[in-house]
Amino acid sequence: MSSDPSAAGLPRATGRLTSTAPWWRDAVVYEVYPRSFADSDGDGTGDLAGLIGRLDHVTSLGVDALWIAPWYPSPMADGGYDVSDYRDIHPDFGALADADVLIAEAHRRGLRVITDMVANHTSAEHPWFRAALAAAPGSAERTRYFFRDGRGEHGELPPNNWISAFGASAWTRTTDPDGHPGQWYLHTFAPEQPDLDWSSDDVRAEFDGILRFWFDRGVDGLRIDAAPAMAKVPGLPDADYGGQAYFASAEWVGNPHWDVDGVHEIFRRWRAVAREYDGDRVLVAEAVVASPQRLSLYLRPDELQTAFNFAFLKAAWGPGLRAVIDETLASHATVGASATWVLGSHDETRLVTRLGRDDTAAVHLVDPALAPSDPALGTRRARAATLLMLALPGSAYLYQGDELGLPFVEDIPGELRQDPVYHRSHGALPGRDGSRVPMPWAGDRPPFGFTVDGVTPWLPQPASWRDLTVAAEDADPTSMLGLVRDALRLRRRFAAEPSLTWQPSAASVLDFTRGEHHRCVVNLSPTPVRLDPPWSVAIASAPVRDGVLPPDATAWLSR
Ligand code: TEU
């Protein structure tokens, strides 16, 4: 919460952050999507040198850590979540030496670094998968993945009925070297992302080594991509999707390829590896599961320390938030884990766009044409939601650009879109590119300082972002950027208080104290709410006049 390492009790000289306190329990983590953060070499794609050059922006916010979305060599079939080499950096992003500089520069500023670990699947270009394709059915090379014969007279039907997260069957048939159709392989996501079989000793041992490779280089933690996908029920039985034709993992219980109990053994193994290292390295699950109770199983003391709170991220803007907060805190308490609070990521509709819709619940990959959004309303609520998030006990995640209030970009031309969700649905679903448009830094027209003038970024930026650049908002203390910076400065006091106590209020008002001196009031009702003395306003998402908090606003109070 402070950009001064010594203030956080962190040694400056060594460049290694060590601390006896579990730093991740109340850390604010800033997600960087490296392809879209800052481009230093003018190829239109962000890179690590660009990120290093913009670290001052990150420290100016007052966050504690970076989470960097995949930076590995990858054919980019899914924005880098298709890794072809786990021990190197994508050449578009730089080289290993740049990662070393980035880690050192972040540490020098008191920022921890969390990297993304994509272990449910590799890229189809990974040497292991190439070797598996070249090898015969039943070979050792194929046992690292899920290769199976098809059903039907000639093996022409997929081995079971599983569906992919990106639509259609989760199986793709291979072609044998002689040109005949061969076995099928499993991919929970795109066909370019074959699932690893985690019952394979080879797979387990290889990832132990990959974890150590990055811990040795100084990363402070790993975000575990698609954690619930990493175990499957043996025998791969058909799933019962209850008639749903799409992937709705959050509603699945007893699904044979999602949140299967076998995942926990893998994470106990990973935790043991993390414990070989100093500095309290953190393992964060990306786990969309059916309930807070299922999530808490990932957070038992010998497993992962924290997990993204998708229940909070997906909740509608309204009184129901209180139950989500209560359930989160109660379920985490059963295993002694600390909660996380998340409002956005590279996978979700941008916060201001979602909260400006009639239906504010995050419906994954909804068609924005069917769900128009009011930008003024969305921005008002996004400011209020951000203050709520930062007042809650635990750790919080901020996605790059949400500190500027960037909207979801809806009008990216089809031929420029990269997300497999868009292409596999033949354009029926917009996909996630709209949340991945490069950051606007300064200036009054694209590329807004993201890359060299005259170069077109890999996804086009709207001209209207001239008012949402870092430079523009920096000059305006009432901007979203100003609010986020002020809130993160004040949060230090809130975060020192361990628990939350609800105060009596109407159902449409969230009113809680943190300790004796700090209080947060969120007005979810359509009418103004009076804030009574002796409390005074420390910060508010909208102007408080005559002690009155307007609708869709949050205030932090102190006494
Ligand atoms: O996402 C996995 C995943 O489970 C999400 O698609 C989840 O269902 C969604 O966020 C719920 O709202 C991860 C990455 O974040 C995503 O970018 C990748 O495409 C995916 O894994 C495959 O690696």
Residues whose N, C-alpha, C, O or C-beta is under 5 A from the ligand:
A	BS01	TEU	D78 Y81 F189 D225 A226 V288 D347 H364
